[in-house]
Amino acid sequence: RGRGRERRGLVPMRVARRWWSRIDVCAHAPRASSSVPSAVSWVLHRDGDVLVVDKPAGVPMRSVRGVKGVDAFLADLRFDLAHPPMTVHRLDRDTTGCLILARTREAQRTLAGYFEDRARVARRGSGRSPETTSPESLGDVRRVYWALVSAKSTLASRGTIDAPLVTTHAGVTLKPGAGAKPAATDYEVISRASPDVVAPTEAGRIPAVLALQPRTGRKHQLRVHCAGALDAAIVGDYKYGYRDVSRTGGVADDWRRKLRDVDESTRRLGDGLVDGEVRGAGVPLHLHARCVEFTHPSSGERVRVVAPPPSHISLACEALGLALAGGDDDGRLLDFNRR
């Protein structure tokens, strides 16, 4: 009887909503790739205790539903050791860039402790001004991300986002009060598109590149802070506010058309796991873990590793006339929140 109703289109509304929701999610979710390059090519830094790899887009931390995760590649990264490296923190599935792995149990305890220190100090520091909390006090690791965003032209050049986050069944939201976890992010605009290169949208939005340095490590923190606090959703982040022609079905604005053209180009060329087999219908997430700096667990020396931006980000920025910092500027970005 139920099947008959479905054939005649008499589907209960609650089921129809759930069905459309699934279509919406599936349309923009990366899919598994049939040809995965060796994880050895991801290595940016290697010593006896630590690996830093350049995680491609479309790779979750754990394998799920036929999609290989970082855990499936760890055995390829043993090199001279009998056991694979171990994870100490995470990156979102579609975020690219620096991911720290520990090669020994001792290194894992130390490195994981850096991130635990950040969470512990954040809990203690709830209600404290971000300006009075130094990066060093939030654990001995510092990370800088690059994000291509859809921003208002009036966005301030730099600042600190101090906005608590709550995780619900629908995702992460900005919500102060009971149950909220402290979350803080420093940001700096490192490039804005010129109107001579790309026309702003009807709503007055322009593409811009932000450098983001999280003081805490909450789930989806950077994505929610950009979209909710700065009103500058990250390009390709359909979960948290980004919209383009693939969702609206209308004619894309000038610079969004450029992004679609770049997306088609990178699909044809391929870029590690960022190719037509991995990506869904929309443009990919343009969030990249650019730099990581930490105290080495054995030597005590500071280690800084930089990951080159993937082609879908570098080509998009080139098409939009956005300059990406490089060389010595990477060190400057790691210091931009020292006030």
Buried (B, 14 or more C-beta within 10 A) or exposed (E): EEEEEEEEEEBEEEEEEEEEEEEEEEEBBBBBBEEBEEBEEBBBBBEEBBBBBBBBBBBBBEBEEEBBBBBBBBEEBEEEEEEBBBBBBBBBBBBBBBBBBBBBEEBBBBBBBBBBBBBEBBEEBEEBEBEEBEBEBBBBBBBBBBBBBBBBEEBEEBBBBBBBBBBEEEEBBBBEEEEBBBBBBBBBBBBBBEEEBBEBBEEEBBBBBBBBBBBBBBBBBBBBBBBBBBBBBBBBBBBBBBEBBBBEEEEBBEBBBBBBBBBEBBBEEBBBBBBEBBBBEBBBBBBBBBBBBBBBBBEEEEBBBBBBBBBBBBBBBBBBBBEBBEEEEBEEBBEBBEE
